[in-house]
Amino acid sequence: MRGRDLINTILPDELLSDIFLRLDASKSSCDAISLVCKRWLILERASRRTVRIGASGCPDEYMALMLRRFEEVRNVYIDERLTVSSLFPSGFSPRQGLQLSNNRRKKSRVGEIKCSSSKFPSFVGNNGSGGSSLESTSLSDDGLTVLAKGCTRLEKLSLIWCSNVTSAGLISIAVNCATLKSLDLQGCYVGDQGLAAVGECCLQLEDLNLRFCEGLSDTGLAKVASGCGKSLRALSVAACAKITDISLKAVGLHCKSLQSLSLDSEFVKNEGVLAVAKGCLSLQALKLQCINVTDEVLQAVGTYCLALELLALYSFQRFTDRSLCAIGSGCKQLKNLTLSDCYFLSDKSLEAISTGCRGLTHLEVNGCHNIGTLGLESVGKSCPGLLELSLLYCQRISNNALLEVGRGCKLLQALHLVDCSSIGDDAIYHIAQGCKNLKKLHLRRCYDIGDKGIISVGENCRLLTDLSLRFCDRVGNDALIAIGQGCSLQHLNVSGCHRIGDAGLIAIARGCPQLVHLDVSVLQYLSDMALAELGEGCSLLKDVVLSHCRQITDNGLEHLVKGCTRLESCHMVYCPKVTAAGVATVISGCPRIKRVLVEKWKVSHRTRRRAASVLSFLCVDL
């Protein structure tokens, strides 16, 4: 009410700023704060701690502008994959955008909020349409130097695929930002000199990501290990051919507080990882994809790393059951286990884990062809706290395994099954009967699972919000009717379930008003009737995939968008009865639309001019 602004009248700036800092740092929250009044805009800018920007367009200029607007920034995330070019219409320059934003600021508060966006490039003033003529450049050492000198209290810096950044820029960061705690250099071609400078100057560094940093060698990592050994908590290395056992020995020697190691290398052998296992006794998370590492390493982990909580093993040809037996015997705190393409592990491994690590909460078995029913039955009997189970390409696991999981794992919340040919309706029935807390069920190409199992889920799992039944071709309308009557879904994917038609989707539309994401692609019998019901019943729908639905027409799309005004994404390729008019209807009827995937020849010139920035084309010429 006008004249009763008690907040601004009573609360001082310091208290308001403290309140802003305690809110979540999402873009929507920050923008909402900035909309209230000019005072809140100024205070929110002064209290902003995190900024995320794209690193193409003119990132060096944006860096200077960002530092002028947000003086208290501590966390900067720069991603080369995020473009800012699409923010401008054709022929539009960043300086013009900034001037336009300044002019608008004099007339309305909307201009002010654009200037306070957490994704910084959006404050140049236009969401834009059409292609951009901006010269595509990358963040350079000059921009990084501006950041280093203007933000000396920087704590977190992420440079994702910033290919033009070299050691020179990284040295500037190291020299000026001694309080740096987290550094992500994924995909950057920096050299050992820059990393060595970080090791010498940033003695509080806790988290270091060196994935795909091809220019680094043992020299740089060893310098970081010796300089930041007391503070380093997490280290990730992948596809760095020059990083070998030599630098890992330095990590094991100096980084006594290391808690997380992610290592993907063809050049690391037992010696380096053994040094880490024996030297880093506080290790809690270990992810390995090293083809030259053998049982000896995991036996050492089971002996020395007794605090281990997460273990992920990928593509190992030399690990046998001896490894997992050692883990089960020593790592009693293990909660999360991933086994992917470990061909020599058998049921004995899962039995050792389940009996030794009874606190297991997350288990993923992917392509381990010698693991079968007996191993998973042991998990069901011994791990009552299991929350998530993923079985991918497990041909030897049958219904009896999930029967035991249903009996023993009452707290299970998520189940993922992919290409498990021996699992059918009986397994899903037992899961539904026993796991009443199930919230997520993802099935893909499970051809023996049909209506019986899914109906049981609808009748028993009232908390289910996420259901995916991709290419489960025995599932039909009866299953979706039961789901619509018993569950309030937010996500539904029935792509390729050719027995599902209008009746099933109508039940979902009437029973699941909270639905946000829907994929009904490759449903040959789905018609406009179902889309009309979705438009009436699912007003919160944001993403819809209609591709390969041969009965959908422009009329159905019109009914859909009339009710689903929050729609942000729509895929409708290979829908032969959808024309250019239907595409225009979707774009004009959905003010929040961000992406429309369609055949290029179905888009009129007028639609292309008005909404080129949201159009995506799967096939250029048909």
N, C-alpha and C positions, 0 to 999 in steps of 0.2 A: 504494500500500500504506500502511495506517495506520502512523503513527510514522516515516515516511520522506519527509516533506515537505521535501526538500532545497531546493526553489526558495524557499519562504517563509523557510526557516531561514538561507539564505546570501545571497540577493540583497536589497540595500537597496531602499527605496521609489523612489529616484531612477532606478535601473537598470530596475526593472520598468516605471515610467512611460515611460521612453524606449523600451522594447520595445513597449509598447502604442501609442505614437505612430507606430511604424514599420509597424504592421499596417494593412491596408486599413480605411477608415472606414465600412464597411457596417454596417447595423443588426445583422445576424446575428453578425458578428465581435465587436461591442461587447457584445452580450447574452451571447455565449458566454464572454467574459472575465468578465463580472459574475457568472456562475453559479458560478464556481470557489469563492470564499469571500468573506467580508465584507471582508477586506483588499483583495482585487482589485476588489471593487465600489467601494470608496472611492477607490482609485487610478484606476480607469477613469473615474469621474465627474470627478475632478480633472484628468484628461488629455484629456477630450472636447473636441474643437475644432469639431465641426460638428453643428448641430441643424437638423432639418427639421420644421416644424409646419404644420398647417392653420390657416387664418385665419377659420374660422367656428366658432360655438359661443361660447366666452368667451375669445378670444385674449389680451385684455389681462391677465386673471388668470393665464393660462398663462405669459405672458412673465415675470412676477415669480417664479413658481414655478421656471421653467426656469433663471433666473439664480441662484437660490439653490442649485440642485442642480449646475449645471455652471458653475463660476466662471471657467473658462479658455476659454470659447467664443470663437472667432474668426470663424466663418462661420455665418450664420443665413439660412435659406431659408424664406420664408413664402408659402404659395400659397393664395389665396382659393378655388381650385377644390377643394382637399382639405378634406373635412368631417371634423370630429371628433364630430359629433352621433351618427353611427352607432355610436360606441364605447360608448354608454350604452343600457341598456334603457329602456323606456317609464317615465316618472315618475322617472327617476334623474337626479340633479344632479351636476355636477362636484365639488362639495364632498363629497357622499356618496361618490363614487368615490375621492376622495383619502383620506377617512377609512377606507374599506374597504381601500385599499392599505396604509395605515399599520397597520391591525389585522393584516393578513396578514403584514406585514413582521416582526411579532413572532413569527410561527409558522413561517415558511418563507422560503427564499431566493427562491422564485418571485416574491414580492411585491417583493423588492429588484430583480430584473432588470427588472420592468415599470417601475420608477422610473428605469432607466438607458437606456431605449429611445431610439434616435436620432431616431425620429419621436415627438416629445415627448408628444403627447396620449395615446399608448397607455399612459403610465405612470399614468393615473388608475385603472387597475386592472381593467378589464373589456372584453373584446372585444365583449360585448353581443349582443343579438338583439332584433329588433323595431324599431319606429320610435322616434324620440326626441321628447320634448316640450320639448327645450331651445330657448330663444329663439335664433334664428339672428341673430348679429351679426357684425360684421367688425372687423378690427384697426383701432383708432383712433389718433389722434395721441397720446393718453395712453399707450397701450401702446408706441408707438414711442419716446416720451420715456423710459419706464422702461427700455427696451432701451438707449437712448443713454447714460443715466446709469449703468447697471449694467454695461455692456460697452464701456468706453472704448477697448479695444484691438481693436475690431471691424475686420475686414479685408474681409469679403465680406457683402453684404446683398442679398437678393433679395425683392422685394415684387411677387408676381404677382397682378394683378387685385385689389389691395387698394383698393377703391373709396372707402373712408372716410378714407384717408390724404391729408392735404393738405400744403401748404407748411410749416405750423407743425411737423408731425412731422418733416419732412425737415430743417428748420432745426436741430432738436434733435440729429439725427444728425450733421449737418455740424459743429456747434459742439463736440460732445463726442467725436466719433470722427475725429480728424485722420489716423489711419492707414488710413482706408478706401481699399481698392484696387479693389474691384469693386462696382458698384451697378446693380441690375436693377429698373427701374420699369415693367415691361410692364403696360399696362392701368391704370395709376394716374392719377388726375386731379389731379396736383400742378401747381402753377403756377411761374412764372418765379422768384418769390422764393426758393422752396426750392432750385431748381436753381442759382441764383446763389450761395446760401450754400455749396453744395457746391463750386462753383468757387473761392470765396474761402478756404475752410477745409481742404478735402481735397486737398492739393497732391500726394498720392501716387496719386491715382485713375488706374487703368490701363484699366478696362473699364466702359463705360457703355451701357446698353440703354434706349432711349426709345421702343420700339415701342408704338404705340397710346396714347401720352400726349397726348391731345387738348387738354389745357390749356396746353401749352407753346408758346412762340413763339421767334423768333430771339433775343430778349433773353436768355433763360435759357441756350440753347446757346452763344451767343457768350461769356457770362460763364464757362462751363465751359472753353471753348476757350482763353480768355486766361489763366485761372487754373491750369488743369491741362495746359496745352499741352506741357510738357516730359515729362510722365509718361504721358499718354493713349496707349494702344495700340490699343484697339478701340472702335468706335462703331456703334450700330445705331439707325436711325430708320425708322419706318413709320407711315403714316396720321396724320401730324402736319401738319394743313393750314396752320398758321401758321409752320412752319419752311421757309424758302426759301433762295435763293442767298445771302442776306445772311450767315446764320450759317455756311454752308458755306465762304464766303470766309474767315471767322474761323478755321475749322478748318484750312484750307489755309495760313493765315498763321502760326498759332501751334503747331499739332500736327505738328511735324516728324518725330516718332517714330511716327506713326500707322501701324499695320500692317494693320488690318482695318476695312473700311467696308461696312456693309449699309444700303442706301438704297432705300426704297419710297415714292415720292411722285409725285403728279400736278402738283405746283407747282414742283418743282425743274427748272431748265433747264440748258443747257450751262454757263453762267457759273460756277455753284457747283461742279459736279463738275470742271470744268477747273481751278479754283483748288486743289482737293484733289490732282488728278493732278500739277500742277506744283509744289505745295508739299510733298507727302508722298512723298518719293522712296523711303521704306522700305516702301511699301505692298506687302503680300503677298497679301491676300485682298480681292476686290472683288465685291460682289453688288448688282446694279442692277435695279430695276423702275421705270423713269422714262419715261413715254411721250413726254415732251418733249425727251429727250436724243437727239442725233444722232451721226453718224460722227465728228464733230470731237472728241468726248470720248474715244472709244477710240483714236483716232489719237494723242491726247496721252498716254494711258496707255501705249501701245506705245513712245512716245518717251522718257518720263520714268520710268515705274515698271518698271524693268528687273528688280526682285526679285520681281515678281508670280508667285505660285504657284497661286492659285485665282481663277477668273473664272466668275461665274454671271450670265447675262443672261436676263431674264424679260419676255415680252410686249412686245417692241420692234417697232414698226412703221416706224421710221426708220433702223435700222441696215442697212447693206448689206455686201457682201463687203469693202469697203475697211476696215471696222473690224477684222475678223478677220485680214486681211492685215497690218495694222499690228501687231496683237498677235503674230502669228507671226514677224514680222520683228524685233521688239524684245524680247519677253518670253520669252527662251530658257529660263527656269526654270519655266515654266508646267507644272503637274502635274495640275490638276483643272479641267475645263471643263464647264459646264452651259449648254445652249442650249435655251430653252423658248419656243415660240410666236414665234420670230423668223422671220417669213415671207419676208423678202427675202434671207436667207442661202442660199447654194447650195453645191454641191460644192467650189467654189473656196475657200470659207472653210475647210472641213476639210482641204483639200490644203495651204493655207498654214499651218495649225496643225500638221499632222503633220510637214511638212518642216522647220518652224522650231522646234517644241517636241518634240523627240524623246524627252524624258523624261516624256511624258504618261502618267499612271497611271490616271486616272478620266475617263470621258467619258460624258455624258448628252445625248442628242438627243431632244427631246420636241416633237412637233407642228410641226417645221420642214419644211414640205411640199416645199420645193425642194431639200432635201438628199437625195441618192440613193446608189446603189451606188458610183459613182466616188469620192465623198468618203470613204466608210468603207473602201474598198479601199486608199486612200492611208494611212489610219491603220494598217491591218494591215501594210502594207509598211514603214512608217517608225517605228512606236512599239512596239518589242519589249518594253518594260516595262509595257505596259497591264495593269492588275489588275482593273478593273471597267468593264463596258460596259453602258449602258442605252439601249435604243431603244424609244421610246414613240410610237405612232401615226405610224410612218414607213412609209408605203405604197409609197414608191419604192425602198426598200432591198431587194435580192433576195439569193438564196442566195450568189451570187458574192462579195458583200461579206464574209460570215462565213467563206467559204472562205479568203480572204486573212487574216482575223483568226486563224483556226485555224492557218494556216501560220506567221504571223509573231509572234503574241502568245502564246508558250508559257507565260508566267507568269500568264495570265488566271485569276482566282479567282471572279469573279461575273459572271453574264450575266442581264440582265433584258430580256424582249421582251414588249411589250403591243400588241395590235392591229397586228401587222406582217403583213399579208395576203400579201405576196410571199415570205415566208420559210417554208421547209418542212423536211422530214426531211433533205435533203441538207446544209443549213446546219448543223443540229445534229450530224449525223454528222461533218462536218469539224471542228467545235468539239471534239467528244469525242475525235477522233483526235489533234488537235494540242495541246489544252489539258488535259493530264493533272492539273494542279493545281486544276482547277475544284472549288470548295467550295459554291457557291450557284448554282442555276439556277431562275429564276422566269419562267414563261411564262403569259400570259393572253390568251385569245381568239386564239390562233394556230391557226387551223383547218386549216392544211396540215401541221401537225406531228403525227405519229402514233407508232406503236410502233417503227418503224425507228430514228428518231433517239434516242428515249429508251433503247432497248435498247443502242445504242452507248454512251450515257452510262454505263449500268450496267456495261458491260464494260470501259470504259477509265478512268473517273473515280472511282478508289477513294477519293478524299478527300472526295467529295460528302457533305455533312451536311444541306443545306437544299434541298428540292425543292418547287416549287409549279407545278402544271399546271392552273390554274383555267380551266375551260370550254374545254379543248383536247379536243374531243369525238371525235377520232380516236385518242386514247390509250386502250388497253385493258389487260387483265390481263397480257398478255405483257410489256408494258413494266415494270410493277411487279414482276413476278417477276424480271426481270433486275436491277432496282434492288435488290431484297431480297437477291439473291445476291452483288452486287458492292459495295454501299455500306452504310455504317453511318449511317443517317439519324438526325437529331435533330428535324428539322422536315419535315412532309409535308402538302401541301395539294393535294387532287385534287377540289376542289369542282366540281361540274358535269360531270365526266368520266363520262358516263352508261354507257360501255362497261365501266367498272371494276366488278367485283363481289367476291364472297368470295375467289376464287382469288388475286387481286392483293393484297388486304389480308392474307390469311393468309401470303403470302410475306414481306410487310413485317414482320408480327408475329414471324415466325420468324428473319428475317435482320437486324432492326434493334432490338436490345434497348435501345439508348440513346434511343429515340424519346421526345420530350418534348411536342411539339405535333402534333396531328393534326386535319385538317379533311377530313371525308368527306361534307359536306353535298351534297344533291341527287344522291345515288347511289341510284337506284331499285332496284337489284338487290342491295344490301348487306343481309345478314341477320344473325341472332344468331350464326351460326357464326363470322363474322369477329370479332365482339365477344368471343366466348369465347377465340379465339386471341390477340387483343390483350391480354386480361386475363392470360393465361398468359405471354406473351412480352415484354410492354412494361410492366414494373413501375414505370418511371420516368415514365410518362405524367402530365403535369400539366394539359394543356388539350386538350379534345376537342370537336369541333363535329359534331353528328349531325343537324342540322336538315334537314327535307325528306327524310329516309330512311324511306320508307313501309313497309319490311319489318321495321324494328327493333321489338322488343317489350320488355316488362318483364323477361322472362327473359334476354335479351341484356345488358341493363343490369346485372342481378345478377351475371352472369359477369364483366363488365368491371370493376365496382368491387371485386369480390372480390380481384382481383390488382393493380389499380391503386389502391393505398391512398393514393398521393400526389396524387391528382387534386384540382385547385384550381378548375377551371372546366369547366362542361359546358353546351353549347347544344343543345337538343332541341325546338325549336318545329316545328310541323307534322309531327310523327311520329304518325300517327293510331292506331298500335297501342300507343303508350306511354300509360299511365294514371297516376292519382294514386299508385298503389302503386309504379310505377317511379320516379317523382319522389322519393318517400319513401326508396326504396332507395338512390338516389344520395346523398341528403343524409345519411342515417344511416350509410352504409357508407364515407364519405370524411371522415375527421376534419379534413382540411385544406381542405375545400371553401370557396370564397370567393364564387363566383357560379354560379347556375343560371338559365339563360334558358329559359323555358317558357311555355305559355299559362296565363293566370291561372285558368281554370276547371278545370285539371288538378291544382291544388294543394289538398289537403285542409285543413280548418281546423286540424287538429292539426299538420300540417307547417308551416303558416303561423305558428303560435304558436311553434314550436320554432326556426324558421330564417328568420324574415322578413328578416333583414339580408342574406342571401345570395341571395334570390330576386329575379329581374328578369323583367318581363313585357313581351313584345314587343307583344302584342295584349291589350287589357283585356277586351273582350267579344267572344266568338265564338259 
